[in-house]
Amino acid sequence: MIIRVLLILVFAHGPHLVRRHQPSTPRIAYADAFGFSVHSYALAQDAASPMIPELFKNSTEDIFTTLYASLADNQLIQQGNSPRAAQGTLSTSVTRLFVVSPVAWVIVGILLLIFVYIVFLFEYTARNHSILQEEPIGLLGNAALLEESDVSRFVSTFR
């Protein structure tokens, strides 16, 4: 329990946080530099009530935009040195395709056989509308046989 309290004290108010007491607010605030910048900007915008959530959101957006623009200007966009002239060798790779004639003719022959097979399949499906070669058996076969027959009189004699 004591270790937990010490860890909370160290990490909740650690070295990255700064303690600040402002006379305008009765409590002591713990925040980092960004938090104090946002609070100071909100206080500058509305000194009477700087703790309005909408004001804090707008202040955070403005401070972040300003800091990011400053960082981008100083760190990301740096002036380059004067152009240097250097000697080098330009080489371009050439990709070549070697075709072995017997293998190519075998592949062309196989593709032609597949094409002929597909043509015969299209012709076969156009001529044959059903793939069934024999009469269906079982319950469906009997139902197909009795489809257009009048057997109700015959069946009624057995009831």
C-alpha positions in Angstrom: 0.0 0.0 0.0 2.8 2.4 0.9 4.6 1.6 -2.4 1.4 2.3 -4.4 1.0 5.7 -2.7 4.7 6.6 -3.4 4.3 5.6 -7.0 1.2 7.7 -7.4 2.9 10.7 -5.8 6.0 10.3 -8.1 4.2 9.6 -11.3 1.1 11.8 -10.8 3.2 14.8 -10.0 6.4 13.8 -11.7 9.3 15.7 -13.0 7.5 16.6 -16.2 4.8 18.4 -14.3 5.3 21.9 -13.0 3.6 23.2 -9.8 2.1 26.6 -10.2 0.0 28.7 -7.9 -1.9 31.6 -9.4 -3.3 34.3 -7.3 -6.5 34.4 -9.4 -7.3 30.8 -8.7 -7.5 29.5 -5.1 -5.9 26.1 -5.8 -2.5 24.9 -6.9 -2.4 23.6 -10.5 -0.1 20.8 -11.7 0.5 20.7 -15.5 3.1 20.6 -18.1 4.3 23.5 -20.2 1.6 22.9 -22.8 -1.2 22.8 -20.2 0.0 26.1 -18.7 0.2 27.7 -22.1 -3.4 26.6 -22.9 -4.5 27.9 -19.5 -2.7 31.2 -19.9 -4.2 31.7 -23.4 -7.7 30.9 -22.1 -7.1 33.3 -19.2 -6.1 36.0 -21.7 -9.2 35.3 -23.8 -11.6 35.6 -20.9 -10.2 36.6 -17.6 -13.6 36.3 -15.8 -14.2 32.6 -16.5 -11.3 30.8 -18.2 -12.5 27.3 -17.3 -15.3 27.1 -19.9 -14.9 23.9 -21.9 -15.5 25.6 -25.2 -12.9 28.2 -24.4 -10.4 25.5 -23.4 -11.0 23.6 -26.6 -10.5 26.7 -28.7 -7.4 27.6 -26.7 -6.0 24.1 -27.1 -6.6 24.2 -30.9 -4.9 27.6 -31.2 -1.9 26.7 -29.1 -1.4 23.4 -30.8 -1.6 25.0 -34.3 0.9 27.6 -33.3 3.4 25.2 -31.7 3.1 22.8 -34.7 3.7 25.6 -37.2 6.7 26.7 -35.2 8.1 23.2 -35.0 7.5 22.6 -38.7 9.2 25.9 -39.6 12.2 25.3 -37.4 12.7 21.5 -37.6 11.0 20.0 -40.6 11.7 22.7 -43.2 15.4 23.4 -43.0 17.5 25.4 -45.4 19.6 23.1 -47.5 23.3 23.6 -48.1 24.4 25.0 -51.4 24.1 22.4 -54.2 27.1 20.2 -54.6 28.5 18.8 -57.7 29.6 15.2 -57.6 30.7 12.7 -60.1 28.9 9.4 -60.4 28.1 6.6 -62.7 24.6 6.2 -64.0 23.6 2.7 -64.6 20.2 1.4 -65.8 19.3 -2.3 -65.5 17.9 -4.0 -68.6 15.3 -6.7 -68.1 15.4 -9.3 -70.7 13.0 -12.1 -71.4 14.5 -15.3 -73.0 11.9 -17.4 -74.8 12.7 -21.1 -75.4 10.9 -22.0 -78.6 9.9 -25.6 -77.8 8.4 -24.6 -74.4 6.5 -21.7 -76.0 5.0 -24.0 -78.6 3.9 -26.5 -76.0 2.2 -23.8 -74.0 0.5 -22.5 -77.2 -0.7 -26.0 -78.1 -2.2 -26.5 -74.6 -4.0 -23.2 -74.8 -5.4 -24.1 -78.2 -6.6 -27.5 -76.8 -8.3 -25.6 -74.0 -10.0 -23.2 -76.5 -11.3 -26.1 -78.6 -12.6 -27.9 -75.5 -14.5 -24.7 -74.4 -16.0 -24.4 -77.9 -17.3 -28.0 -77.7 -18.7 -27.3 -74.2 -20.6 -24.3 -75.5 -22.0 -26.4 -78.4 -22.9 -29.3 -76.1 -24.8 -27.1 -73.6 -26.7 -25.5 -76.4 -27.9 -28.9 -77.7 -28.6 -30.7 -74.4 -30.8 -28.9 -71.9 -30.6 -31.6 -69.2 -27.7 -33.6 -67.9 -29.9 -36.5 -66.7 -29.4 -39.7 -68.7 -32.0 -41.8 -67.0 -35.4 -41.6 -65.2 -35.2 -40.4 -61.6 -35.8 -43.1 -59.1 -37.4 -43.0 -55.6 -40.1 -40.6 -54.4 -39.3 -37.9 -57.0 -39.3 -40.5 -59.8 -42.8 -41.7 -58.8 -44.0 -38.1 -58.5 -42.7 -37.4 -62.0 -44.5 -40.5 -63.4 -47.8 -39.4 -61.7 -47.5 -35.8 -62.6 -50.3 -35.5 -65.2 -52.2 -38.8 -64.4 -55.6 -39.2 -62.7 -55.0 -41.7 -59.9 -57.1 -40.0 -57.2 -60.0 -42.4 -57.9 -57.7 -45.4 -57.6 -56.2 -44.1 -54.3 -59.7 -43.3 -52.9 -60.7 -47.0 -53.1 -58.0 -47.9 -50.7 -59.0 -45.5 -48.0 
